[in-house]
Amino acid sequence: QVQLVESGGGFVQAGGSLRLSCAASGTIYSTNVMGWYRQAPGKQRELVARITGDGSTNYADSVKGRVTISRDNAKNTVFLQMSGLKPEDTAVYYCYAWNWPRDYWGQGTQVTVSS
């Protein structure tokens, strides 16, 4: 069993920066995948970024160049560093983990970007 606890959401102005953190507890295997999804009002939940246990990453086209996902395996924590934030980045951001054999989700953290 894995529990995901998110932090770092908040209110920022357009062009600002924010770092989200997600700490995982439980038995974590090196084969796991962790990532961040977001859901804005009236839109489907979408992938923002993900990272594998060995550090391979991929990003949504809408955030490439503006976000970086990283992880600290010793602390079982994944980060999402965001810069150049835009109003369209406003959403609830959810931490995600696949850790065999199950998927896990955090409770979500609100990110609001003003213009």
C-alpha positions as CSV (number, residue, x, y, z in Angstrom):
1,Q,0.0,0.0,0.0
2,V,1.2,3.5,-0.9
3,Q,0.0,6.8,0.4
4,L,0.8,10.1,-1.5
5,V,0.9,13.4,0.3
6,E,1.1,16.6,-1.9
7,S,2.3,20.1,-0.9
8,G,3.3,23.3,-2.5
9,G,0.2,24.5,-4.2
10,G,-0.9,28.1,-3.9
11,F,-1.6,31.4,-5.6
12,V,0.9,33.0,-7.9
13,Q,1.0,35.7,-10.5
14,A,1.5,35.0,-14.2
15,G,5.2,34.4,-14.9
16,G,5.8,33.2,-11.4
17,S,7.3,29.9,-10.1
18,L,6.1,27.2,-7.9
19,R,7.4,23.8,-6.7
20,L,5.0,21.0,-5.9
21,S,6.1,18.1,-3.8
22,C,4.7,14.6,-3.3
23,A,5.9,12.3,-0.6
24,A,5.1,8.6,-0.9
25,S,5.0,6.2,2.0
26,G,4.8,2.5,1.9
27,T,6.7,-0.1,0.0
28,I,8.1,1.5,-3.2
29,Y,9.7,-0.6,-5.9
30,S,12.3,0.7,-8.4
31,T,10.0,-0.3,-11.2
32,N,7.4,2.4,-10.2
33,V,6.3,5.4,-12.2
34,M,5.3,8.7,-10.6
35,G,3.9,11.8,-12.1
36,W,1.6,14.8,-11.9
37,Y,-1.8,15.2,-13.5
38,R,-4.0,18.2,-13.4
39,Q,-7.7,19.0,-13.8
40,A,-9.2,22.4,-14.6
41,P,-12.9,23.2,-14.4
42,G,-14.7,21.8,-17.4
43,K,-11.8,19.8,-18.6
44,Q,-10.6,16.2,-18.3
45,R,-7.8,15.3,-16.1
46,E,-4.6,15.4,-18.1
47,L,-1.0,14.3,-17.7
48,V,1.5,17.0,-16.9
49,A,4.7,15.0,-16.4
50,R,5.9,11.6,-15.3
51,I,9.1,10.0,-14.2
52,T,10.2,6.4,-13.9
53,G,12.3,4.9,-11.1
54,D,15.4,5.2,-13.2
55,G,14.8,8.8,-14.1
56,S,13.2,8.7,-17.5
57,T,10.8,11.6,-18.0
58,N,8.1,12.9,-20.4
59,Y,6.0,16.0,-20.4
60,A,2.8,17.3,-21.9
61,D,3.3,19.6,-24.9
62,S,1.6,22.4,-23.1
63,V,4.2,22.6,-20.3
64,K,7.5,21.6,-22.1
65,G,10.2,24.0,-21.3
66,R,8.4,25.4,-18.3
67,V,8.3,22.5,-15.9
68,T,10.8,19.9,-14.6
69,I,9.9,16.7,-12.8
70,S,12.4,15.1,-10.5
71,R,12.5,12.6,-7.7
72,D,14.5,11.8,-4.7
73,N,14.4,8.0,-4.4
74,A,16.0,8.0,-0.9
75,K,13.1,10.1,0.4
76,N,10.4,8.6,-1.9
77,T,9.5,12.1,-3.0
78,V,8.7,13.5,-6.5
79,F,8.8,17.2,-7.3
80,L,7.4,19.4,-10.0
81,Q,9.2,22.7,-10.5
82,M,7.1,25.1,-12.5
83,S,8.1,28.5,-13.9
84,G,6.7,30.9,-16.4
85,L,3.2,30.0,-15.1
86,K,0.2,31.0,-17.1
87,P,-3.4,31.4,-16.2
88,E,-4.3,28.3,-18.1
89,D,-2.1,26.4,-15.7
90,T,-4.7,26.9,-13.0
91,A,-6.0,23.5,-11.9
92,V,-6.0,21.0,-9.2
93,Y,-2.8,19.1,-9.4
94,Y,-2.7,15.4,-8.5
95,C,0.2,13.3,-7.6
96,Y,0.1,9.8,-9.2
97,A,2.1,6.6,-8.7
98,W,2.1,3.2,-10.3
99,N,3.7,0.8,-7.9
100,W,3.1,-2.8,-8.9
101,P,0.4,-3.9,-9.0
102,R,-1.7,-0.8,-8.3
103,D,-2.3,2.8,-9.1
104,Y,-2.4,5.5,-6.4
105,W,-3.5,9.1,-6.3
106,G,-2.9,12.0,-4.0
107,Q,-5.8,14.2,-2.7
108,G,-4.8,17.1,-5.0
109,T,-3.4,20.6,-4.4
110,Q,-4.8,23.8,-5.9
111,V,-2.6,25.9,-8.2
112,T,-4.1,29.3,-9.1
113,V,-2.3,31.6,-11.5
114,S,-3.6,35.2,-11.8
115,S,-3.1,37.5,-14.8
